[in-house]
Amino acid sequence: MTKPSLPELLHAAVTAVGGTERPGQVTMAESVAEAIDGSSHLLVQAGTGTGKSLGYLVPALAHGERVVVATATLALQRQLVERDLPRTVDALHPLLRRRPEFAMLKGRSNYLCLHRLHEGVPQDEEEGLFDQFEAAAPTSKLGQDLLRMRDWADETETGDRDDLAPGVSDRAWAQVSVSSRECLGASKCAYGAECFAEMARERAKLAEVVVTNHALLAIDAIEGAPVLPQHEVLIVDEAHELVSRVTGVATGELTPGQVNRAVRRAAKLVNEKAADQLQTAAEGFERLMELALPGRLEEIPEDLAYALMALRDACRTVISAIGATRDKSVQDEDAVRKQALASVETVHDVAERITNGSEWDVVWYERHDRFGASLRVAPMSVSGLLREKLFADRSVVLTSATLKLGGDFNGVGASMGLAPEGTEGDDIPQWKGLDVGSPFEYPKQGILYVAKHLSRPARDGDRADMLDELTELIQAAGGRTLGLFSSMRAAQLAAEELRSRIPEYPILLQGEETLGELIKNFAADPKTCLFGTLSLWQGVDVPGPSCQLVVMDKIPFPRPDDPLMSARQKAVEEAGGNGFMAVAATHAALLMAQGAGRLVRASGDRGVVAVLDQRLATARYGSYLKASLPDFWYTTDRNQVRRSLAAIDASAQQTEAAQPE
């Protein structure tokens, strides 16, 4: 039997999922196959509707080597494991004459811990463990969640938190899960043979395709011990999110609450001298945190440096003492000891990292009304880490609807440690950028409108003219508006103002309900508007007439006082580059591209992306930002836009009226 061709395989897979084969998808699949076969790297931009999942899954499955697919969102992981992979494997089985196995793998804390469930949770105030089911009132939300999880534990095959529906709070889940540092280890745990996390790892070892998330990929790169199985091909979907997720994993934090929790957990397990040393160091750290002023610490103040060294040294003493003492009176001593050790080691590691003062780290102090004071440390850049750990020993495919910023892939490539495309040299990863376009006709389906007549936005300033413009646009569109704001405060002010101005158009606001409920209600009523901030920009997929106007209040540059972004910008400038374009403009372009991508989600969608910031039309960097957006028809004519929105609204109303009840 001859080996099936890639077009045959792709056709079979597309038919199986009920899709339509598109030229961009075919081009993508061929390029992914070429990169895998040539052990090279590919950055591929595939617009919404291209069918990029099959564009990489089919050539990956045809290749026959183990592939890891890392995504940023739970929604895409579910789509891959529950829909795309089962159907694709079934469709390709007769052609490949083998049935590739696939599996999902997440971090340990995503899985139910049977030891925690059955033996109880170590607590801070007293020795031993307590029964969380007895401690929580059965009528409370926490108590109900715990009882539901206990029943679920007898039914679930995966123990995966995301398979528990409806979900539970973080507080409830913390009672039945452990971090990798808190885990006793399968060989030492009475429930090791039944451990859900261990079973997931075993399934991943046997699978040809392993679906995971960016965070676990980052941990695999950063930690010394591998957590993912050996693989020859890595595919990163939603790759525009990767740098942010890796930075998050590589960021350390110290808070007084966290340090005091470590003190309480260790106190009963070590000698009095070691416990007192840690207690004294914790008190000194807490006093200084009450006095500190927010902002970046380019040099650690002397008193804070002493406090951190005292904390580091006390933690080191406690870690040694925990290993040297045993107390049989402590119930399930191993679990209590492991949790205490995890807390103390985390404090030690962050304190030592800040004390060592690497030039590649950024340290800053924050104070939140709700969470209190914290000291944070993050890498200036993760590009070197990604270049070394991601691209060294395997073929890597990075894909997203938004990778090409300002007309090329070099900006995103640089953030991942890649030299400009085509650069030759030893130890320089070779890569290719490919834009396979979109099946949508953006110039015919959408308008990019810049409100050039509005006053230039000032930081946190009152923008009465912007609110007037927003009101008129919503009225012209008949509701149907997704408002994307640069801050939560701006979203709240706009929602409050417009609710009184145009009460006939309901305004939903991020944070007032769960995101899922907000999107469901937004999609259900065309007159409804949904306002939110940055985290909403990538979480809304509402094709059809409910979303025909996407509004951005202003260009989403990082705040000037953002410690990490400003440090990165300064570093680029000191190296002779353009810090603003490399950091701030790239950040804004990526968010704007994601925001604009909310408008056209299906072939019948029509509408307007309105940017209420004149700088997109007047500033020198405006052309770079516009080149990062879909190729909509562009205008600054406010009257033309109102007429277009009114016409789109009228057409949608006719369609809705014609639909049967």
FIDREN-277607 format. One record per residue (C-alpha): residue number from 0; x, y, z. Coordinates in pm, whole numbers, plus 32768, in hexadecimal, padded with zeros to 4 digits. Layout:
<rs>
   nr    xx    yy    zz
  NUM     X     Y     Z
...
</rs>
This chain:
<rs>
   nr    xx    yy    zz
    0  8000  8000  8000
    1  808F  8154  7F9D
    2  80BD  825D  80A4
    3  7F96  8351  80A3
    4  7FE2  84B3  8034
    5  7FB5  85DD  811A
    6  7E90  8668  804A
    7  7DDE  8517  806D
    8  7E11  8515  81E5
    9  7DA3  867F  820C
   10  7C6B  8645  813A
   11  7C0A  8518  820D
   12  7C3D  85DA  8352
   13  7B7E  8710  82E0
   14  7A5C  8637  826B
   15  7A57  8580  83B9
   16  7A32  86C0  8485
   17  7928  8748  839B
   18  7A03  8866  8324
   19  7A5C  8902  81D8
   20  7BB6  88E6  8145
   21  7C51  8A3E  8114
   22  7D81  8AA6  8048
   23  7E2A  8B3F  817A
   24  7DFE  89FB  823A
   25  7E9B  8930  8120
   26  7FC2  8A20  8109
   27  7FEF  8A12  8282
   28  7FE5  8894  828D
   29  80EA  887A  8178
   30  81CF  8975  8227
   31  81AB  88C8  8379
   32  8203  8779  82D5
   33  8331  8819  8230
   34  83A9  88AE  837B
   35  837F  8763  8433
   36  842D  8698  8324
   37  8548  8796  8311
   38  856B  87BB  848C
   39  8540  8934  845F
   40  8464  8A3B  8504
   41  832B  8AE6  8483
   42  8261  8C13  84F4
   43  8110  8C06  8446
   44  7FFA  8D07  845F
   45  7EAA  8C6A  8412
   46  7D7C  8D4D  8429
   47  7C33  8CF1  84CF
   48  7B78  8BF0  8401
   49  7CAE  8B59  835E
   50  7C8F  8A12  841D
   51  7DEE  8A25  84A8
   52  7DBF  8906  85A0
   53  7DA5  880B  8484
   54  7EAE  88CF  83C8
   55  7FAD  8858  84C9
   56  7F0E  8719  8553
   57  7EFD  8661  8406
   58  806E  868B  83A4
   59  80D5  8647  850C
   60  8012  8500  8519
   61  808F  849C  83BF
   62  81F9  84CA  842E
   63  81DA  83BE  8538
   64  82C4  8453  8640
   65  8250  84CA  8796
   66  81BC  8628  8789
   67  8170  8715  88A9
   68  805F  8816  8863
   69  805A  8938  895C
   70  7F36  8A2C  896A
   71  7EE4  8B5A  8A40
   72  7D71  8B23  8A80
   73  7C9F  8A0F  8B13
   74  7BA3  8A3B  89F7
   75  7CA0  89DA  88ED
   76  7D27  88B6  89BC
   77  7BC7  8830  89DA
   78  7B84  8861  8866
   79  7CC0  87A0  880E
   80  7C8D  867D  88FF
   81  7B14  865B  88EF
   82  7ACD  86B5  8783
   83  7BEF  86E0  868F
   84  7CD8  85C5  86F8
   85  7BD4  84AD  8720
   86  7B36  84F9  85CE
   87  7C83  852E  851F
   88  7D17  83EA  85A7
   89  7BE0  8329  853B
   90  7BF2  83C4  83E0
   91  7D67  8385  83B1
   92  7D6D  8226  8445
   93  7D12  816F  82FD
   94  7E0A  8241  8237
   95  7F2E  8234  832E
   96  7EE5  80CA  838F
   97  7F25  8123  84FA
   98  7E5D  81D3  8608
   99  7F2C  82E3  86B2
  100  7EE9  830A  8827
  101  7EBC  8463  88BF
  102  7EB0  84E3  8A25
  103  7E89  8620  8AF2
  104  7F91  8681  8BF2
  105  7F81  87A1  8CEC
  106  8035  880E  8E27
  107  8002  873A  8F5E
  108  7F22  8835  9011
  109  7E1D  880A  8EFB
  110  7DD7  86A5  8F72
  111  7D16  862D  90A0
  112  7E03  85A9  91AF
  113  7D75  846D  924D
  114  7E5C  8490  937A
  115  7DD0  85EA  93C4
  116  7C6F  8572  9384
  117  7C80  8448  9471
  118  7D82  84AE  9576
  119  7D34  861F  95A0
  120  7DEA  8768  9571
  121  7F18  87DD  963B
  122  7EBA  8919  96F7
  123  7F8C  8A34  977A
  124  7F14  8A6A  98DB
  125  7F25  890A  996B
  126  7FE8  87CB  993E
  127  7F7A  86C3  9849
  128  7E5F  86CB  9753
  129  7CF4  8729  9766
  130  7BC8  8698  96B5
  131  7B5C  87A5  95C4
  132  7A06  8701  959C
  133  79BD  8721  9711
  134  7A53  887D  9728
  135  7979  8913  9616
  136  7809  8943  9665
  137  7741  8854  9585
  138  7654  8970  952A
  139  776B  8A61  94C5
  140  77DD  8A84  935D
  141  7933  89F7  93C0
  142  7894  88CF  9471
  143  77B1  8882  9349
  144  78D7  8895  9257
  145  79A7  87A9  932F
  146  788F  86AA  9348
  147  7857  86BC  91D1
  148  79CA  8682  9192
  149  79CD  8556  927A
  150  78B3  84B9  91B0
  151  795D  851B  906A
  152  7AA1  8472  90D8
  153  79EF  831F  90C6
  154  7976  8362  8F61
  155  7A8A  841E  8EAF
  156  7B8B  836A  8DDB
  157  7C74  8497  8DBD
  158  7C5A  855B  8F05
  159  7C8D  868F  8E28
  160  7BF4  87C8  8EC0
  161  7B76  8836  8D6D
  162  7AA4  86F9  8D4E
  163  79E0  8758  8E86
  164  78A0  8808  8E1E
  165  782E  88F3  8E9F
  166  7980  896B  8F1C
  167  79E6  89C2  9080
  168  7A98  8AE9  911F
  169  7C13  8AFB  913E
  170  7BE8  8AE5  92B6
  171  7B25  899E  929C
  172  7C15  8906  91A1
  173  7D40  895B  9280
  174  7CB0  886C  9385
  175  7CD2  8740  929B
  176  7E07  878F  91CA
  177  7F7F  87B5  91FC
  178  8099  8867  9148
  179  81BF  87A0  90C2
  180  828D  8812  91EF
  181  8183  879D  92E7
  182  8153  8648  9244
  183  81D6  8522  930E
  184  8239  8468  91D2
  185  8192  8330  914B
  186  8285  8241  91FA
  187  8249  82DB  9353
  188  80D2  831A  9335
  189  7FD0  8219  939F
  190  7F02  827F  926F
  191  8024  828A  9179
  192  7FA2  8167  90A8
  193  7E56  821C  9070
  194  7EE6  837E  904C
  195  7E36  8442  8F39
  196  7F65  851D  8EF1
  197  8049  83EC  8ED1
  198  7F4F  833D  8DEE
  199  7F44  8473  8D10
  200  80C0  846E  8CF6
  201  80BD  82FD  8C9C
  202  7FB7  8337  8B8D
  203  808E  8452  8B03
  204  81C0  836E  8AF1
  205  80FF  827D  8A13
  206  8057  8384  8938
  207  80C7  83FD  87E4
  208  8020  854F  8819
  209  802F  85F6  8971
  210  7F54  8729  89A2
  211  7FC8  8811  8AB8
  212  7FC6  8981  8B16
  213  80C5  8A98  8AF8
  214  8101  8A9A  8C70
  215  816F  892E  8C7B
  216  8245  8966  8B46
  217  82E9  8A89  8C00
  218  8324  89B4  8D38
  219  83BE  88A5  8C5D
  220  84AB  89A9  8BCB
  221  8502  8A58  8D13
  222  851A  8936  8E08
  223  863F  8847  8DFC
  224  8568  870D  8E00
  225  848F  86D7  8CC8
  226  8319  86C1  8D03
  227  82B9  867E  8B98
  228  8316  8539  8AE7
  229  842F  8543  89E7
  230  83AD  85C8  889B
  231  8432  8612  8741
  232  8331  871C  86DF
  233  829F  883D  87A6
  234  816E  88FB  8728
  235  8110  8A36  87E7
  236  7FB1  8AAE  8797
  237  7F3B  8C04  8810
  238  80AF  8C52  8800
  239  8077  8DC9  8830
  240  803B  8D73  899F
  241  8176  8CA6  89D6
  242  8267  8DB8  8A49
  243  816A  8E3A  8B46
  244  8126  8CDD  8BD2
  245  8297  8C84  8BEB
  246  82DC  8DD0  8C99
  247  81C4  8D83  8D90
  248  8257  8C2F  8DE7
  249  83B2  8CCA  8E0F
  250  8332  8DDC  8EF9
  251  8369  8DBB  9070
  252  82A2  8E66  9182
  253  82CC  8EA4  92F5
  254  81B6  8F23  93D6
  255  81A1  8F43  9552
  256  8079  8E53  9553
  257  813A  8D4E  948E
  258  826A  8D6D  9576
  259  8194  8D56  96B2
  260  80E9  8C21  9626
  261  823F  8B7F  95F7
  262  8296  8BD7  9762
  263  8158  8B34  97E8
  264  8181  89FA  9716
  265  82EB  89C7  977E
  266  82CA  8A24  98F0
  267  8259  88CE  996E
  268  835A  880D  98A3
  269  84A1  88B5  9906
  270  855D  890B  9A44
  271  8507  8A48  9AFE
  272  8643  8B01  9A93
  273  8601  8ACC  991E
  274  8490  8B29  9946
  275  84E9  8C6A  9A03
  276  85EB  8CCD  98FD
  277  84E7  8CAE  97E6
  278  83DF  8D63  98B5
  279  84CB  8E88  98FA
  280  852D  8EA0  9789
  281  83BE  8E98  9721
  282  8367  8FB3  9811
  283  8486  9088  978A
  284  8418  904D  9623
  285  82AD  90A2  9674
  286  830F  91EC  971D
  287  83D2  925D  95EB
  288  82BB  91FA  94FD
  289  81D1  92E6  95B6
  290  82C0  9409  957B
  291  8328  93CC  9410
  292  82AE  94A0  92ED
  293  822A  93FD  91AD
  294  8307  93ED  907D
  295  843C  934C  8FE8
  296  8568  9315  90C9
  297  8694  9342  8FE5
  298  8768  9319  911E
  299  86E8  9264  9250
  300  86E1  9356  937B
  301  87DD  92F1  9483
  302  86DE  92A7  9595
  303  860B  91D3  94A9
  304  8743  911A  9433
  305  879A  90C4  959D
  306  8635  9051  95DE
  307  8639  8F71  94AB
  308  878D  8EDC  9507
  309  870C  8E95  9666
  310  85D7  8DEF  95CF
  311  86A9  8D22  94DD
  312  8798  8CAD  95F0
  313  867E  8C5A  96E1
  314  85CD  8B90  95D3
  315  870E  8AD2  958C
  316  872F  8A7D  96FF
  317  85C3  8A08  970D
  318  85E5  8933  95D3
  319  870E  887D  9674
  320  8655  885D  97BF
  321  851A  87CE  971C
  322  85EE  86BE  9681
  323  8697  866B  97CB
  324  856B  8649  98B5
  325  8450  854E  98C9
  326  831A  8568  99A3
  327  823A  8437  99A5
  328  812E  84F6  9A63
  329  80E0  85BC  9928
  330  7FC8  8518  9864
  331  8039  84B6  9701
  332  8188  8558  9744
  333  820B  852B  95E2
  334  80F0  85FA  954C
  335  810E  870C  9654
  336  8289  8713  9628
  337  826F  8721  94AC
  338  817E  8847  94B2
  339  8256  8905  95AD
  340  838E  88C1  94E0
  341  82E3  893B  93A2
  342  827F  8A84  944A
  343  83D6  8AC6  94DF
  344  8492  8A66  93A2
  345  83BF  8B55  92D2
  346  840C  8C76  93BF
  347  857D  8C18  93C4
  348  8599  8C05  9249
  349  84F5  8D57  9209
  350  85B5  8E05  9320
  351  86FD  8D75  929F
  352  86AC  8DD7  9138
  353  8668  8F41  9199
  354  8797  8F4B  927F
  355  887D  8EC9  916C
  356  880E  8FEE  9095
  357  8836  8F6D  8F33
  358  8850  907C  8E2B
  359  8757  8FAE  8D5F
  360  8647  8FCC  8E6A
  361  8554  90E6  8EB4
  362  84E7  9117  901E
  363  83C2  91EE  9087
  364  82DA  9235  91A9
  365  815E  9238  9185
  366  8044  928F  9270
  367  7EDD  9223  922C
  368  7DAD  9292  92F1
  369  7D30  912C  92F9
  370  7E6C  9056  92FF
  371  7F58  9138  93C2
  372  80CD  9167  9382
  373  81A7  9085  92AF
  374  830B  9077  9230
  375  832B  8FE7  90D1
  376  844D  8F7C  8FF6
  377  8435  8F25  8E84
  378  8529  8EED  8D68
  379  857C  9021  8C98
  380  8548  8F43  8B69
  381  84F8  8DD6  8B29
  382  857F  8DDE  89C5
  383  86CC  8D3C  8A20
  384  861D  8C2C  8AE8
  385  852E  8BE0  89CA
  386  8645  8BDE  88C5
  387  8714  8AEB  8994
  388  8601  8A07  8A18
  389  84F9  8A10  8907
  390  85B2  8A12  87BC
  391  86E9  8943  8804
  392  868A  87D5  87DD
  393  8541  87C2  8720
  394  8472  8852  8608
  395  8390  896A  8687
  396  8255  89EF  85E2
  397  81C0  8B2B  8678
  398  8067  8B91  85FF
  399  7F5E  8C94  864D
  400  7E6E  8D80  85A0
  401  7F55  8E9D  860E
  402  80CB  8E6C  85E1
  403  8114  8F60  84C8
  404  8137  90B8  8565
  405  817E  91EF  8498
  406  8195  911D  835D
  407  8292  9011  83C5
  408  82DB  8F00  84C4
  409  8421  8F8F  854A
  410  8388  903B  867A
  411  82E5  8EFF  86FD
  412  8417  8E36  8695
  413  84FF  8F19  875D
  414  8428  8EF1  8896
  415  8466  8D7A  887A
  416  85DD  8D98  8847
  417  85E0  8D7A  86CC
  418  86C1  8E52  85F3
  419  8618  8F06  84CD
  420  8599  8E15  83C5
  421  86AE  8DAC  82D7
  422  87CE  8DF9  83C6
  423  88E8  8D00  8393
  424  89E5  8C8B  8496
  425  8A52  8B73  857A
  426  8963  8B25  8699
  427  885A  8C0E  8604
  428  870E  8B53  85E0
  429  8694  8B65  8478
  430  8524  8BB3  844E
  431  8424  8C1B  834F
  432  82F6  8CFE  8374
  433  81B7  8CAF  82B4
  434  806B  8D68  82A3
  435  7F62  8C84  820D
  436  7E5B  8D95  821F
  437  7CEF  8D69  8279
  438  7BBF  8CE2  81C1
  439  7B09  8E22  821D
  440  7AF8  8F50  8135
  441  7B5C  9054  8236
  442  7B42  9189  8152
  443  79DB  9128  80FD
  444  7972  90A8  8254
  445  7A04  91AE  833C
  446  7A5A  931D  8366
  447  7B79  93A4  8438
  448  7B0B  94F7  84B8
  449  7BF4  95E4  8570
  450  7B4A  9706  8625
  451  7C4C  9804  85B5
  452  7B7E  992E  8630
  453  7B8E  98C7  87A0
  454  7C81  996C  888F
  455  7DC2  98B0  88D7
  456  7D88  97C4  89FF
  457  7E3D  9820  8B3F
  458  7E97  9720  8C46
  459  7D64  96E1  8D21
  460  7CD2  982C  8CAC
  461  7B61  987B  8C7E
  462  7B00  9835  8B14
  463  79A9  98CB  8AE9
  464  79CB  98DF  896D
  465  7A27  976C  895F
  466  78EC  9712  8A25
  467  781A  97E8  893A
  468  78B1  9733  880F
  469  787D  95DE  88AF
  470  7710  9630  88F8
  471  76CD  9695  8790
  472  777B  9560  8705
  473  76B2  9473  87E1
  474  756E  951F  877E
  475  75C8  9503  860D
  476  761D  9392  8638
  477  74DF  9347  86FC
  478  75AD  92BC  881D
  479  7677  918F  87A0
  480  77B7  9225  8834
  481  78EB  918C  88D4
  482  79A3  92A2  898F
  483  7B13  925A  89D2
  484  7BB0  934C  8AC9
  485  7D17  938A  8B29
  486  7CC9  937B  8C9F
  487  7BB9  92F2  8D81
  488  7B7B  944F  8E05
  489  7B36  94CE  8CA4
  490  7A48  93AB  8C61
  491  798C  93EA  8DA7
  492  796C  9562  8D68
  493  78EF  952A  8C06
  494  77F2  9423  8C76
  495  7770  9502  8D8C
  496  774E  9631  8CA7
  497  76AD  957C  8B82
  498  75B8  94BD  8C5B
  499  7520  960D  8CB8
  500  753C  96A2  8B59
  501  74AF  9583  8A8A
  502  73EF  949B  8B76
  503  7347  93F3  8A4C
  504  7494  9345  8A03
  505  74F6  9260  8B26
  506  7666  927F  8B85
  507  7710  9147  8C10
  508  7854  9181  8CCE
  509  7975  9094  8D05
  510  7988  9026  8E6F
  511  7814  9041  8EB6
  512  77DF  8ED8  8E46
  513  78C0  8DBC  8DD5
  514  7956  8DED  8C7C
  515  7892  8CC3  8BF8
  516  7747  8D57  8C6D
  517  779E  8EAE  8BE2
  518  77EE  8E23  8A89
  519  76B6  8D4A  8A8C
  520  75D6  8E73  8AE2
  521  7689  8F55  89EA
  522  7651  8E5C  88D0
  523  74E5  8E21  892E
  524  7469  8F8A  890D
  525  74DE  905B  87E2
  526  748D  91A4  8893
  527  757F  914F  89AB
  528  76E1  91DC  89CB
  529  7804  913C  8A84
  530  7918  9212  8B1E
  531  7A5D  9186  8BA4
  532  7BD2  91AC  8BB7
  533  7D0C  9101  8B32
  534  7CBE  8FA3  8BAE
  535  7B79  8FAF  8AE5
  536  7C24  8FFF  899C
  537  7C7A  8E97  894F
  538  7B5B  8DE4  89FA
  539  7A31  8E47  8924
  540  79C3  8D7A  87F9
  541  786A  8DF5  8793
  542  7826  8DC9  861F
  543  76E6  8E5A  8590
  544  7620  8F9B  85C4
  545  7655  8FBF  873E
  546  77B2  904F  8705
  547  77BB  9149  85E6
  548  787D  9260  868F
  549  79C8  9231  8746
  550  7A3F  936C  87F7
  551  7B98  93AB  888A
  552  7BA4  94E0  8966
  553  7D16  951D  8926
  554  7E56  947A  88AF
  555  7EB2  9382  89C2
  556  801A  93E7  8A08
  557  80A9  9364  8B51
  558  8087  9457  8C72
  559  81BF  9533  8C8F
  560  81E9  94BC  8DF6
  561  81D8  9348  8D9B
  562  8324  92D6  8E36
  563  8367  91AF  8D51
  564  8304  9255  8C09
  565  83BF  9398  8C57
  566  84F5  92CF  8CB9
  567  84E7  920C  8B73
  568  84BC  934E  8AAD
  569  85E5  93EF  8B5C
  570  86BE  92BC  8B1B
  571  8674  92CB  89A5
  572  86CA  943E  899D
  573  8812  9408  8A58
  574  886C  9300  8953
  575  8835  9403  8840
  576  86DA  9396  87D2
  577  8587  943F  87CC
  578  84F3  93DA  891B
  579  839F  9472  88D9
  580  836A  93B5  8792
  581  8408  9270  880D
  582  8340  925E  8950
  583  821C  9353  896E
  584  81AE  935A  8801
  585  81D5  91E1  87DA
  586  8108  91A8  8916
  587  7FF6  9293  8898
  588  7FF7  91FF  8738
  589  7FC6  90A0  87BD
  590  7EA2  9103  889B
  591  7DFF  91D4  878C
  592  7E1E  90B8  8691
  593  7D79  8FCE  8789
  594  7C6A  90CD  87D5
  595  7C1F  9113  8666
  596  7C0F  8F9D  862C
  597  7AD1  8F8C  86FE
  598  7A03  902E  85E6
  599  7A07  8F37  84C6
  600  79E1  8DD3  8543
  601  7916  8D40  8421
  602  78ED  8D79  82AB
  603  77A3  8E35  82DA
  604  7820  8F26  83E8
  605  782A  909A  8399
  606  7878  91C6  8472
  607  7963  92D5  84EC
  608  7A9B  92DF  85C4
  609  7AA0  943F  865A
  610  7BDE  94C2  86FE
  611  7B8C  95F9  87CA
  612  7CF3  9673  87CD
  613  7D67  9770  86CB
  614  7ED1  96FD  86EB
  615  7E8A  95CF  860E
  616  7E52  96C6  84F1
  617  7F46  97DA  8550
  618  8077  9744  85FF
  619  81A7  96BA  8547
  620  8176  9563  85E1
  621  800B  9559  856A
  622  806A  94B1  8421
  623  811F  939B  84DE
  624  7FED  935C  85B5
  625  7EFD  9365  848C
  626  7FDB  926F  83CD
  627  7FAD  917B  84F0
  628  7E30  917A  84CF
  629  7D51  90BC  83DA
  630  7D3C  9166  8285
  631  7BF2  9219  82C8
  632  7B7A  933E  81F4
  633  7C09  9471  82A5
  634  7B61  95BF  82EB
  635  7B5E  96E9  83D8
  636  7A08  9760  8359
  637  791D  974E  8484
  638  77E2  9787  83B3
  639  783B  9670  82C2
  640  786C  9584  83E7
  641  771E  95DC  8486
  642  766B  959F  833B
  643  771F  9453  8311
  644  76CA  93E2  8473
  645  755C  9445  8446
  646  754B  9380  8300
  647  75EE  924D  839D
  648  74FD  9265  84C4
  649  73CE  9283  83DF
  650  743E  9153  8318
  651  7472  908B  8457
  652  7319  90ED  84D8
  653  727A  9077  8392
  654  732D  8F2A  83AD
  655  72C6  8F03  851A
  656  715B  8F59  84CB
  657  7153  8E53  83B8
  658  71C9  8D3F  84A1
  659  70BA  8C5C  8532
  660  706D  8C88  86A4
</rs>
